[in-house]
């Protein structure tokens, strides 16, 4: 079965053509990389500890574009602790850092009696129409999943996503890492302007998670905002079919395309 990445060694991975990007089809879509780094942080945790710390916040800085090629990942513990850790993962191509993740891992506890919140619950899967993301965006990655979509207006929509391929060949990946591997799609689910009239790639992604999602459809309840100064924000409430499990935010660099004469 095709996967987004194949393991070459303990620290090296090769991206497959399934990660082909939307802004430039000769580059990787960053979404699978975000999931891969989350998985590798969890794998490193499991090799070091036998108690269940969970990913509570993941913050990715995207330092540059990535060709569809081999990459290397280095992980280090910045702040060790018995109940809380801060871990950093750096993904590089040809010796150049391209994505840096800083992740807070926290202990679990039974807080069922006080659990709850006011985040909006997404409309259910069957209230969304089937959607072909590949009709809006180029690249293999956006064609490698099932989509259900409902748009209120440009820049405001909800979408359910289910990837076709595993994140990493021949390796079990947690539901959290799997879900994080599609969260970056939020920025393309509801463009505020027609594709081609402006570029609005994200330079980062931060997700705060308060529970592990299930292994089914992943919901992105998304709002995109452009400021008047070339900076924008994409905000999403992350859902599974049981309701919200976290939120994500992306910082955008908004670059209008000058009209041709």
QUIHU-V18576 format. One record per residue. N is the residue number from 1. RES is the residue in one small letter. D_LAST is the distance of its C-alpha to the last C-alpha in Angstrom with 1 decimal. Layout:
n={N	N}
res={RES	RES}
d_last={D_LAST	D_LAST}
This chain:
n={1	2	3	4	5	6	7	8	9	10	11	12	13	14	15	16	17	18	19	20	21	22	23	24	25	26	27	28	29	30	31	32	33	34	35	36	37	38	39	40	41	42	43	44	45	46	47	48	49	50	51	52	53	54	55	56	57	58	59	60	61	62	63	64	65	66	67	68	69	70	71	72	73	74	75	76	77	78	79	80	81	82	83	84	85	86	87	88	89	90	91	92	93	94	95	96	97	98	99	100	101	102	103	104	105	106	107	108	109	110	111	112	113	114	115	116	117	118	119	120	121	122	123	124	125	126	127	128	129	130	131	132	133	134	135	136	137	138	139	140	141	142	143	144	145	146	147	148	149	150	151	152	153	154	155	156	157	158	159	160	161	162	163	164	165	166	167	168	169	170	171	172	173	174	175	176	177	178	179	180	181	182	183	184	185	186	187	188	189	190	191	192	193	194	195	196	197	198	199	200	201	202	203	204	205	206	207	208	209	210	211	212	213	214	215	216	217	218	219	220	221	222	223	224	225	226	227	228	229	230	231	232	233	234	235	236	237	238	239	240	241	242	243	244	245	246	247	248	249	250	251	252	253	254	255	256	257	258	259	260	261}
res={x	x	x	x	x	x	x	x	x	x	x	x	x	x	x	x	x	x	x	x	x	x	x	x	x	x	x	x	x	x	x	x	x	x	x	x	x	x	x	x	x	x	x	x	x	x	x	x	x	x	x	x	x	x	x	x	x	x	x	x	x	x	x	x	x	x	x	x	x	x	x	x	x	x	x	x	x	x	x	x	x	x	x	x	x	x	x	x	x	x	x	x	x	x	x	x	x	x	x	x	x	x	x	x	x	x	x	x	x	x	x	x	x	x	x	x	x	x	x	x	x	x	x	x	x	x	x	x	x	x	x	x	x	x	x	x	x	x	x	x	x	x	x	x	x	x	x	x	x	x	x	x	x	x	x	x	x	x	x	x	x	x	x	x	x	x	x	x	x	x	x	x	x	x	x	x	x	x	x	x	x	x	x	x	x	x	x	x	x	x	x	x	x	x	x	x	x	x	x	x	x	x	x	x	x	x	x	x	x	x	x	x	x	x	x	x	x	x	x	x	x	x	x	x	x	x	x	x	x	x	x	x	x	x	x	x	x	x	x	x	x	x	x	x	x	x	x	x	x	x	x	x	x	x	x	x	x	x	x	x	x}
d_last={47.3	43.8	43.4	40.6	42.6	45.7	48.2	48.9	51.5	52.6	49.5	46.9	44.7	42.3	39.3	39.0	35.9	36.4	34.8	31.4	28.8	26.0	23.3	24.1	26.5	28.0	29.3	32.0	31.5	33.5	35.4	38.1	38.6	39.4	42.0	43.4	44.0	45.8	47.9	48.8	49.8	52.1	53.5	54.3	56.0	58.1	59.2	60.4	61.8	63.7	62.9	60.0	57.3	54.1	50.5	50.0	46.7	44.2	41.5	39.0	36.8	34.0	33.7	31.2	30.0	32.6	32.5	34.5	37.7	41.0	41.4	44.4	45.6	48.0	49.8	52.0	53.9	53.1	55.5	58.3	60.4	62.9	60.9	57.4	55.4	52.0	50.7	47.7	46.0	43.5	41.5	40.5	38.8	40.1	41.8	38.8	39.2	36.3	37.8	40.7	42.7	45.3	47.5	50.4	53.1	55.8	59.1	59.7	62.3	63.4	61.8	61.9	63.9	61.2	58.0	55.4	52.3	49.9	46.7	45.3	46.2	43.4	43.8	45.5	44.1	44.9	42.9	39.6	37.8	37.2	33.7	31.8	30.0	28.7	26.7	24.7	24.8	25.2	28.2	31.9	33.2	31.7	33.2	36.6	37.9	38.7	36.8	37.8	35.3	35.3	32.4	33.1	29.6	26.5	28.1	31.7	33.3	36.3	36.5	39.5	39.0	41.5	40.7	42.0	42.8	45.2	43.9	46.2	48.0	51.8	52.0	52.6	50.1	50.9	49.3	47.8	46.1	44.9	43.4	41.8	40.1	37.9	37.4	34.1	32.7	32.8	29.4	27.7	30.0	28.1	24.5	23.6	19.9	18.4	18.6	15.3	14.1	16.6	19.2	22.7	25.4	28.9	30.7	34.1	36.2	39.6	41.9	45.2	47.6	50.8	52.0	51.4	49.4	50.8	49.6	47.8	44.5	42.6	41.1	38.1	38.0	34.7	32.9	29.5	28.7	25.7	26.6	24.4	24.7	23.1	26.4	27.6	30.7	31.7	35.3	37.3	40.9	42.2	44.5	46.7	48.6	51.2	48.8	47.0	47.8	45.4	42.1	39.1	36.4	33.3	31.3	27.5	24.9	21.9	18.5	15.4	12.3	9.3	6.5	3.8	0.0}
